[in-house]
Amino acid sequence: MANITLHIPSEIKEILSKHPEIKRDKIVTDTLWGYAKKLRLMDKITAKSELSNQSVEKLDKVIKADLWKRWNEIKNNSQFA
């Protein structure tokens, strides 16, 4: 098993130091495993994808522009505007 060094805010360290019963390494390992499983699933889903980063960026702009347009329509048609 590999070792890692974490830098955490002093407030978190202060809280955790009051609870020596907490297995910090288990919490970090479980959290990283959860994240790694999501990444593995994402990789599996996208393995055969032909979508390029450039296409994703274009799609992102189109979606955001449409959401912005809809939000403005709702805002302007609202009785609270």
C-alpha positions as CSV (number, residue, x, y, z in Angstrom):
1,M,0.0,0.0,0.0
2,A,1.3,3.5,-0.9
3,N,1.6,6.3,1.6
4,I,0.3,9.8,1.0
5,T,0.6,13.1,2.8
6,L,-2.4,15.3,3.2
7,H,-2.6,19.0,4.0
8,I,-5.8,19.7,5.8
9,P,-7.1,23.0,7.3
10,S,-6.1,23.5,10.9
11,E,-9.8,23.6,11.9
12,I,-10.3,20.0,10.6
13,K,-7.1,18.9,12.4
14,E,-8.3,20.4,15.6
15,I,-11.7,18.6,15.4
16,L,-10.1,15.3,14.5
17,S,-7.5,15.5,17.2
18,K,-10.3,15.5,19.8
19,H,-11.4,12.1,18.5
20,P,-8.6,9.6,18.5
21,E,-11.0,6.8,18.0
22,I,-11.5,7.9,14.4
23,K,-9.5,5.8,11.9
24,R,-8.4,8.6,9.6
25,D,-6.6,6.2,7.2
26,K,-9.8,4.2,6.7
27,I,-11.9,7.3,6.1
28,V,-9.4,8.5,3.4
29,T,-9.1,5.1,1.9
30,D,-12.9,4.6,1.7
31,T,-13.4,8.1,0.2
32,L,-10.7,7.5,-2.4
33,W,-12.1,4.1,-3.3
34,G,-15.6,5.6,-3.8
35,Y,-14.1,8.3,-6.1
36,A,-11.9,5.7,-7.9
37,K,-15.0,3.5,-8.5
38,K,-16.8,6.4,-10.1
39,L,-13.8,7.2,-12.3
40,R,-13.5,3.5,-13.3
41,L,-17.2,3.5,-14.3
42,M,-16.8,6.7,-16.2
43,D,-13.8,5.2,-18.1
44,K,-15.9,2.1,-18.9
45,I,-18.8,4.1,-20.2
46,T,-16.7,6.5,-22.3
47,A,-14.2,3.9,-23.5
48,K,-15.8,3.6,-26.9
49,S,-16.9,7.2,-27.2
50,E,-15.9,9.1,-30.3
51,L,-16.7,12.4,-28.7
52,S,-13.7,14.7,-28.7
53,N,-12.9,17.3,-26.1
54,Q,-13.5,20.0,-28.7
55,S,-17.0,18.6,-29.3
56,V,-17.7,18.5,-25.6
57,E,-16.7,22.2,-25.3
58,K,-19.0,23.1,-28.2
59,L,-21.9,21.2,-26.7
60,D,-21.2,22.8,-23.3
61,K,-21.5,26.3,-24.8
62,V,-24.7,25.4,-26.6
63,I,-26.3,23.9,-23.5
64,K,-25.2,26.9,-21.3
65,A,-26.5,29.4,-23.8
66,D,-29.8,27.7,-24.0
67,L,-30.1,27.5,-20.2
68,W,-29.2,31.2,-19.9
69,K,-31.9,32.1,-22.5
70,R,-34.5,30.0,-20.7
71,W,-33.6,31.5,-17.3
72,N,-33.9,35.0,-18.7
73,E,-37.3,34.2,-20.3
74,I,-38.6,32.9,-17.0
75,K,-37.1,35.8,-15.1
76,N,-38.6,38.4,-17.5
77,N,-42.0,36.7,-17.5
78,S,-42.2,36.2,-13.8
79,Q,-44.6,38.2,-11.7
80,F,-41.7,38.9,-9.4
81,A,-39.5,40.6,-12.0
